[in-house]
Amino acid sequence: MIKVAIIGYGNLGRGVERSIKQNKDMELIGVFTRRAPETVQTEGAKAFTMDELKGKKGAIDVCILCGGSATDLPTQTPEWTRLFNTIDSFDTHAKIPEHFAKVDQAAKEGQTTSIISTGWDPGLFSLNRLYAQSILPVGETNTFWGKGVSQGHSDALRRIEGVIDAVQYTIPNNEVIDKLKAGEKLELTTRDKHFRECFVVLEEGTNAEKIRAEIVSMPNYFADYDTEVHFITQAELDKEHKAMPHGGTVLHTGTTHENTKQVIEYNLQLESNPEFTASVLVAYARACVRLAEEKQYGAYTVLDIPPKYLSPKSDEALRKELL
């Protein structure tokens, strides 16, 4: 049995707990939280303080870190990777090389294994971009997200001083997608491809226009997009914006002999973004443990992992059932 710890227990951590229940080769040791454990309502897992995690080193094969990319994972992943094998879903694309370097150093110092930036983008979409560009080198790849709730962007909003709660929707430009599928050559900016819509609950007395300006100018999250900000009540947000659907498309349009048109499309339609992301994390946790057993220490991404390491099935079974 693979013994798993969850670090952080929000929507993603709850999704990981549910996913582990569907994987018969895994056992959940517990949830480790900065909150008082008695206040954390899990779905059966025992809750511990963060301080108790260090004493569990021999009892845990891999830790799945479920914090946010804005402030949690940049420090938590290197810190815990010095002691444990880890998985995270760090999704600030521009900062992945920097994050990778820090985690790689920590893993090599601690002789552990870590797989970073695991989920669906970065993650599964990254793999599909790699496959498409390798198979059709004469072509163009575009990625579209949504319509759906971005956990990372919503978390970034909630970190702003004066914000009580917030949800952010990523909305793709479907007109652009249709033109690309039809074979049109387009020079697209980030702003052309997506629109961002934010619903924000403010503390009483907070300057709304100051918060709006801070949101639309936030680097790596909103500065490069047309962004609309709505200030609403907590009751409105709870009623209208607590579901967490998402999805997206990797679209690669290319040509082969004599400009024969070829299209590769990979699409996800998700009723629960955090539950799906959690399921990806759990599959890669299995791969992380296998790498660690082989003493392949250091940081990795989904681009480095043999696909068979994700499955609990034997090589023989995979060849028989999937090839």
TIZA-31308 format. One record per residue: residue in one letter; x, y, z of N, C-alpha, C in turn. Coordinates in steps of 0.05 Angstrom, whole numbers, plus 5000, padded with zeros to 4 digits. Layout:
<pts>
aXYZXYZXYZ...
</pts>
This chain:
<pts>
m501749765000500050005000501750255000i501050444983502450704983501150885004k502850975023501851135045502051435039v499751565039499551845029498852035051a500052275051499252485069498252725051i496152855061495153095048496053335064i497353525051498153775064496354005054g494654105072492754305065490054175058y487954295068485354165064483254365057g483354455032481254615020479754444999n478854564978477454414957479254204944l481754264940483554074927484253844947g484753914972485353704991482953514995r480553624995478153454997477953274972g478653374949478653214925480652994926v482953044937485052834940484052614958e482752694981481652494999479652304984r477952424968475952264953477352084933s479352194919480652034899482151794911i483451834933484851614946483051384952k480551444959478551234965478051054940q478551164916478051014891480550854882n482750884896485250754889485950554910k485650304904485850084924488650034933d490650144919493450104927494450334945m492650504954493450734970491950744997e493450855016492350885043492851175052l490851315062491151585071491951585100i494351695106495251705133493951935149g493452155135492152375149492352635133v490952835143490953105133492553275152f494453435141496153605158495453895151t494754055172493554315168494754525186r494554775177495354995194493155075214r490754975208488455035226488554845250a486954905270486654715292485354465281p486554225285485553985273482653925280e481753995304479053935312476954105296t477854315283476054485267475854395238v477454205230477554115202475653885197q473653925181471653725175472453555151t473753335155474553165133472252965126e472752785107470852575101471852305111g472952315135473852075148476852075155a478452235142481352245148481852375175k483952285188484752405213486352665207a485852875222487253125218489353165239f491653285230493953335248494953625243t496453725261497753985257500153945238m501054165226503454155209505854065225d506054145250508354075267508553775271e506353635269506353345273507353195249l507553325226508353195201511153085202k513053245214515853155215516152885230g514452835249514652595264513452345250k512352395226511152175211512852085188k515352165188517052115164517051825156g517451645174517651355167514951235159a512751375165510151265160508851365134i510251535119509051665095510851615071d509651525049511151485024511151735007v508951885008508852124991506852325003c507652585001505852795010504752944986i502052974986500853134964500153404975l501453614964501153884974498854014960c496954114975494454224964494054514969g496254664974496054954978495955094951g495855364953495655534929498455604918s498455664892500955724879501956004885a500156184893500956464897502956494921t502356364944504056404967504756144981d503255934979503755684994505955514982l505555424957507355224945510155324941p510655584934513455664931515155614955t514055614979515655555003515155275013q512655185012511954925024513254695009t513254704982514254474967517254424972p518954634970521854584977522154495006e520654625024520954555053520354265058w518054165049517353885055518753685037t519753775014521253584997523953515009r524953665027527453595041527053355059l524553295066523953075084522352845071f520652915051518752725040518852735009n517952514997517152524969514652694967t514452864946512253044945511053074916i508553154916507153224891505953504896d506053684876504553934878503254004852s501554204853500154294829500854594823f503354664827504254944822503555024794d501955234790500955294763501455574753t503355714766504155974755506155914733h505255894708506955794686509555944684a509556204686511956364682514156304703k513256204726515156154748515855864752i514955684734515555404737518555344737p520155464718522955404719524355474745e523555704757524655784783523755594805h521255524805520155334825521555064822f521854964798523154704793525954704805a527454914800530254924809530454904840k528655054854528655044883527854764894v525854644881524954384891527054174884d528254194861530354004852532654004872q533554244880535754264899534954134926a532554194935531554084961531453784959a530453674937530153384934532853244934k534753364920537353234919538853254945e538353464960539553484987538353285006g535753235003534353055021534152775011q535152724986534852464973531952374972t530352554961527452494957526752554928t524252504922523252534895520752714895s520652904877518353084875517453114846i514853104842513653174816512053424819i512953644805511653904809509753964786s508054164790506354274768504654054756t503353894773501753664764498853734766g497353674745494553744744493753714715w491953894705491253874677492454094660d493054334672494654524658495854724679p498454694684500354504673499754224681g500554034664500053754670499253604644l496753514643495853354620495953524594f495253774596495453944572498353974563s500153984582503054004575503853764559l503053524567503653284552502553294524n500053384522498753394495500053604477r501053824488502554014472505053884461l506453734479508853594471508353394449y506353224453505753014432505053154405a503353354406502453474381504753604366q506453754380508653894367510753694357s511053474371513053274362512053124337i509453064336508252914314507853094289l507053334293506553524271508353774275p510953754269512753974274512154224258v510854184235509954424219507154484226g506854664245504154724255504154924278e501954964290501655154311499855044333t500655084358499154994381497855234396n495355204402493955404419492455264441t492555374465491055264487488955464496f486555354501484355514510483255394535w482655564555481555474580478755574585g477055404596474355494604472255424584k469855534588469155704610469155554636g470455664657470455534682471855694703v471755584728472955714751475955634753s477655824753480555774757481155784787q482055554798482755544826485055734833g487155734816489455894821488856194820h487356274800486656564798484756644820s482856464827481056534849482556564875d484456384879486156394903487756654904a488856734881490356984880488557224887l486057224879484257434887483757434917r483357204928482757194957485157274975r487557274963489957354978490157654980i488657804965488758094965487658204992e489058385004488058505029485458655025g483458585040480858715038478858535023v479758315012477958124998477157905017i474657865021473657645038473457385022d472357394998471957154982471857244953a472457064934472557134906472556884889v471456914865471456704844472156834818q473856694802474656804776474056594754y472656694733471956524710473856594687t474956384675476456414650474656344627i474456524607472556484585474056494559p473956274543475456274518473956424496n475456514476474356644452473656424432n471156344432470356124414470456194385e470256444378470456534350473256474340v475256524357478056474349478556174346i477356014363477655714361476555614335d474255714327472955624302474655704278k475855944279477556034256480055864254l481255784277483555614276482955344265k480755224274479954964263479454974233a478555194223477955224195480555264178g482755294192485355314178486355604175e484955794188485956074186488556104201k490356264190492856334204492456594220l492656574246492156804262494556864280e495157124283497257204302495757304327l495857134347494257184371495957264395t494957464409496057534435494557394457t495657394481494357274504491557394507r491357654503488857794506486757714486d487657634462485757544441484357284448k485557114464484656844467482756804490h482956974511481256934535480457194547f478257174562477157394578476957294606r477457464626477257384654475157554668e473457404683471257534697471457464727c471457674744471857634773469457724788f468657564808466557624826467757634854v467657874867469257924891467558034914v467957924938466658014962468658174978l468058414985469958594999469258625029e471358665045470858745073469559025073e467859065093466459325095468559545098g468059755082469859985083472259975064t472559755050474759725031474259895006n476360014995476160184971475960004947a473559984935473059794913474859864889e475060114882476560194858479560134861k480560154886483360084891483759784887i481859624896481959334893481759264863r479959394849479659344820482259394805a483559614812486159684798488259474805e488259384830490259184838489858924823i487258844819486658594805487558614776v486658814761487158824732490058864726s491658954745494558994740496258774751m495058564763496558344776498158184755p500858184757502558044738502057734741n502357594718502157304716499257204719y497357384727494657294731492657454713f492657724715490657874701491658094683a494158174687495158404672495058374642d495358134632495458084603492758024590y490658054606487957974596486058214599d483958214583481658384589480158254613t479858414634478758304659476558484669e474258354675472058504686471658414715v471258614733471058554762468258644771h466858464785464258524796464458494827f463558694841463458674870460658594879i460458374894457858264901457958194931t455658114941455458024969456257734973q456857664997457557385003455157204996a452757295002450457134996450157084966e450657284950450557254921452657054911l455057084922457156904913456556614921d455556574945454956304955452756184938k450856344929448556244914449256184885e450856364873451156354844453856244835h455956234852458656194842460255994859k458955804872460455614888460955344873a459555294851460255064835463055114822m464454904816467254944805467654784779p466154844759466554724733469054844719h470154694700472354804684472754624660g474954674646475554514623477354664604g477654564580479354704561480054524538t481654644520482354504495485254574487v486754364480489254404466488754344437l489254544420488754524392491254564376h492054364361494454374344493654344315t494154544299493554524271496154514256g496454304240499054264225498554154198t500854124183500754014156502853794154t502253614135504253404128504953434099h505053224083505953234055504153424039e505453604024504053784006501753934020n502354024044500454184059497754054065t497853784069495553644078494853724106k492453824110491653934136491153704156q492253744180491853554202491153714228v489253614243488453754268488553554291i489953624312489953474337488553634358e486453524371484953664391484653494416y485253604439484853464464483153644482n480953534492478953694505478153574532l477753754552476753664578474253824585q472253694595469853824605469353724634l469753894653469853804681467653934697e466153764711464153874730465453974755s467653854763469153944787472053964780n473054214777475854254773477654144795p477054204821478854094842478853794844e476553664839476453374841478053244818f477853364794479453254772482453294776t483153544784485953604789487053414811a485453364832486253184853486752904843s485052814824485452544813488052524797v488852744784491352734769493652724790l493452884811495552884832495952604843v493752474849493952204861495252004842a494652014816495951834797498951884796y499752144796502552204796503952154822a502452144844503552064870504651774868r503151604854504051324850506651324834a506851484813509251504798511551604814c511051804832513151914849514351704867v512651534879513651324897515351124881r514551064857516050874841518850984834l518951244827521551364821523251364846a522051424869523651434894524751154901e523150944896524050674901526450604883e526650734860528850694842531150874848k530851034869532951234878533451444857q531351514842531451724822530651984836y532552094851531952324868532152584852g530652794861530653044847527753124840a527453344826524853434817524353344789y521753294783520853204757518353354750t517553344724514953444716513553214701v511153264692509653054678511052984652l512753164641514153104616516252884620d517052834645519152644650518152364657i515552324662514552084675513651884654p514651634655513551424638510551384643p508851374623505951354628505251114645k506650884642505950644657506250684687y507850874696508350924724505851034738l503851134722501451244733499451024741s499750794729497750584732498450384753p496450274768497050064787497349794773k496749774747496849524733499649444725s500049184721502749084713503249164684d505849154676506549204648505149004630e504948754638503648554621500748624616a499348704638496548774635496149014618l497949214620497649454604498049394574r500049224568500549144540498149004529k496948824545494648664536492148834532e491649024551489149164551489149424535l491449554533491449824522492849854495l494549674488495949704462494249594439
</pts>
